[in-house]
Amino acid sequence: MGLEELRRSILEKAERKASKVVEEAKEKAKKIVEEAKEEYYRRLSKEREQALRKLRERENRKYISRVMELNLQLVNLKNRILNEVITEVKQKLVALDKEKRKKSLKKLLREALNAEIFGSGHIVVKVVKKDTDLIKDIIKEEGLEAQVASINVINSEFLGGVVIESEDGSIAIDNTYATRLDKIMPKLVEKLNKEVFGLGKQ
């Protein structure tokens, strides 16, 4: 074999080897690129899921906070309306004209005595200061002078009405406006919830 042929043979082998190395490098590079793309999309998907989760959590917190805020506003509104209604009722009770007040006092006094817990014993009748003359007239009209031991004054916060006690103070019936108003408060709140706020309706 001549020198030229040997040189050509070596070059051909080198070219084949180089070509093989290049092909292997291309395949390896292609594989690396594919793996990199997969890793990129995997990370992208993971980051997107995390971002969406954080967004949902943030929006949920905002929603819960808003609901709590609205509930608080609703409670405050209910309390304000209730207080306004109670104030108006109290003002109307205090402002009752003489005739209506006397009629009311007579009814509340009779209601207490009809409970028949005092028997024929002496009783003490208590009213707010402005009703002392009215209750004296009522006691006289009802023929109760002998049974009534005394007429006492109670605090004006009771608004009106009567408190009837046994003479020794062991038995008492509170028929004052303030106490009766307190008793109807749950029904007033229930009515307010149903008619104003639509709560409890089917």
C-alpha positions as CSV (number, residue, x, y, z in Angstrom):
1,M,0.0,0.0,0.0
2,G,1.3,3.3,-1.0
3,L,1.7,6.4,1.2
4,E,-1.2,8.1,-0.5
5,E,-3.5,5.2,0.0
6,L,-2.5,5.0,3.6
7,R,-3.2,8.7,4.1
8,R,-6.6,8.4,2.4
9,S,-7.5,5.3,4.5
10,I,-6.6,7.1,7.7
11,L,-8.7,10.2,6.6
12,E,-11.7,8.0,5.8
13,K,-11.5,6.3,9.2
14,A,-11.1,9.7,10.9
15,E,-14.1,11.1,9.0
16,R,-16.3,8.1,9.9
17,K,-15.3,8.4,13.5
18,A,-15.8,12.1,13.5
19,S,-19.2,11.7,11.8
20,K,-20.2,9.1,14.4
21,V,-19.1,11.4,17.2
22,V,-21.1,14.3,15.6
23,E,-24.2,12.1,15.3
24,E,-23.9,10.9,18.9
25,A,-23.4,14.6,20.0
26,K,-26.5,15.6,18.0
27,E,-28.6,12.8,19.6
28,K,-27.3,13.7,23.1
29,A,-28.0,17.4,22.5
30,K,-31.5,16.6,21.2
31,K,-32.1,14.5,24.3
32,I,-30.8,17.2,26.6
33,V,-33.1,19.8,24.8
34,E,-36.1,17.5,25.2
35,E,-35.4,16.9,28.8
36,A,-34.9,20.6,29.4
37,K,-38.2,21.4,27.7
38,E,-40.0,18.7,29.8
39,E,-38.4,20.2,32.9
40,Y,-39.4,23.7,31.9
41,Y,-43.0,22.7,31.3
42,R,-43.1,20.7,34.5
43,R,-41.8,23.7,36.5
44,L,-44.1,26.1,34.6
45,S,-47.1,23.9,35.4
46,K,-46.1,23.6,39.0
47,E,-45.6,27.3,39.4
48,R,-48.9,28.0,37.7
49,E,-50.7,25.6,40.1
50,Q,-49.0,27.3,43.0
51,A,-49.9,30.8,41.7
52,L,-53.6,29.7,41.2
53,R,-53.7,28.1,44.7
54,K,-52.3,31.3,46.2
55,L,-54.8,33.4,44.2
56,R,-57.7,31.2,45.3
57,E,-56.6,31.4,48.9
58,R,-56.2,35.2,48.7
59,E,-59.7,35.5,47.1
60,N,-61.2,33.2,49.7
61,R,-59.7,35.3,52.5
62,K,-61.1,38.4,50.9
63,Y,-64.5,36.8,50.5
64,I,-64.6,35.5,54.1
65,S,-63.5,39.0,55.3
66,R,-66.2,40.7,53.3
67,V,-68.9,38.3,54.6
68,M,-67.8,38.9,58.2
69,E,-67.8,42.7,57.5
70,L,-71.3,42.5,56.0
71,N,-72.6,40.4,58.9
72,L,-71.2,42.9,61.4
73,Q,-72.9,45.7,59.4
74,L,-76.2,43.7,59.5
75,V,-76.0,43.1,63.2
76,N,-75.2,46.8,63.8
77,L,-78.1,47.8,61.6
78,K,-80.5,45.4,63.4
79,N,-79.4,46.8,66.8
80,R,-79.8,50.4,65.6
81,I,-83.3,49.7,64.3
82,L,-84.3,47.8,67.4
83,N,-83.0,50.6,69.7
84,E,-84.9,53.2,67.6
85,V,-88.1,51.1,67.9
86,I,-87.7,50.7,71.6
87,T,-86.9,54.4,72.1
88,E,-90.0,55.3,70.1
89,V,-92.2,52.9,72.1
90,K,-90.9,54.2,75.4
91,Q,-91.6,57.8,74.3
92,K,-95.2,56.9,73.3
93,L,-95.7,55.1,76.6
94,V,-94.5,58.2,78.5
95,A,-96.6,60.5,76.4
96,L,-99.9,58.6,76.8
97,D,-102.7,61.1,77.5
98,K,-104.4,61.0,80.9
99,E,-107.4,59.0,79.8
100,K,-105.4,56.2,78.1
101,R,-103.0,56.1,81.0
102,K,-105.7,55.8,83.6
103,K,-107.4,53.0,81.6
104,S,-104.1,51.2,81.3
105,L,-103.3,51.5,85.0
106,K,-106.8,50.2,85.9
107,K,-106.4,47.2,83.6
108,L,-102.9,46.4,85.0
109,L,-104.0,46.8,88.6
110,R,-107.0,44.5,88.0
111,E,-104.8,41.9,86.2
112,A,-102.5,41.7,89.2
113,L,-105.3,41.4,91.7
114,N,-107.1,38.8,89.6
115,A,-104.1,36.5,90.0
116,E,-105.6,35.9,93.4
117,I,-102.2,35.5,95.1
118,F,-102.8,38.3,97.6
119,G,-106.1,37.1,99.0
120,S,-107.8,39.6,101.2
121,G,-104.6,40.8,102.8
122,H,-103.3,44.4,102.5
123,I,-101.3,45.4,99.5
124,V,-98.9,48.1,98.6
125,V,-99.4,49.8,95.2
126,K,-96.3,51.3,93.5
127,V,-96.4,53.7,90.5
128,V,-94.2,56.4,88.9
129,K,-94.6,59.8,90.5
130,K,-96.8,61.2,87.6
131,D,-99.4,58.5,88.2
132,T,-100.0,58.9,91.9
133,D,-103.1,61.0,91.5
134,L,-104.5,58.6,88.8
135,I,-103.9,55.5,90.9
136,K,-105.6,57.1,93.9
137,D,-108.7,57.8,91.8
138,I,-108.6,54.2,90.4
139,I,-108.4,52.7,93.9
140,K,-111.3,54.8,95.0
141,E,-113.4,53.9,91.9
142,E,-112.6,50.2,92.3
143,G,-113.5,50.2,96.0
144,L,-110.0,49.1,97.1
145,E,-109.3,51.7,99.8
146,A,-109.6,49.1,102.6
147,Q,-107.2,46.7,100.9
148,V,-104.5,49.2,99.8
149,A,-102.1,49.8,102.8
150,S,-100.1,52.4,100.9
151,I,-99.2,54.0,97.6
152,N,-95.4,54.3,97.0
153,V,-93.4,55.9,94.2
154,I,-91.1,53.9,91.9
155,N,-88.3,55.1,89.6
156,S,-89.4,56.9,86.4
157,E,-87.4,54.3,84.4
158,F,-90.3,52.0,84.8
159,L,-92.2,54.3,82.5
160,G,-95.6,53.6,84.0
161,G,-97.8,50.7,85.0
162,V,-98.0,49.3,88.5
163,V,-96.1,47.1,91.0
164,I,-98.4,45.3,93.5
165,E,-96.8,43.8,96.6
166,S,-98.1,42.1,99.7
167,E,-97.7,44.4,102.8
168,D,-94.7,42.4,104.1
169,G,-93.0,42.5,100.6
170,S,-92.9,38.7,100.3
171,I,-95.1,38.6,97.2
172,A,-94.9,41.0,94.2
173,I,-96.3,41.3,90.7
174,D,-94.5,43.7,88.4
175,N,-96.9,45.1,85.8
176,T,-94.9,48.1,84.8
177,Y,-94.5,49.2,81.2
178,A,-90.7,48.6,81.2
179,T,-91.0,45.1,82.5
180,R,-93.8,44.2,80.0
181,L,-91.7,45.7,77.2
182,D,-88.8,43.5,78.2
183,K,-91.0,40.5,78.0
184,I,-92.1,41.2,74.4
185,M,-88.6,42.0,73.3
186,P,-87.9,38.4,71.9
187,K,-91.1,38.6,69.8
188,L,-90.1,42.1,68.6
189,V,-86.7,40.9,67.6
190,E,-88.2,37.9,65.8
191,K,-90.7,40.1,63.9
192,L,-87.9,42.5,63.0
193,N,-85.8,39.6,61.6
194,K,-88.7,38.3,59.5
195,E,-90.3,41.4,58.2
196,V,-87.3,43.7,57.8
197,F,-84.4,41.3,57.2
198,G,-86.3,38.4,55.7
199,L,-84.6,35.9,58.2
200,G,-86.4,32.7,59.2
201,K,-88.7,32.8,56.2
202,Q,-89.3,29.5,54.3
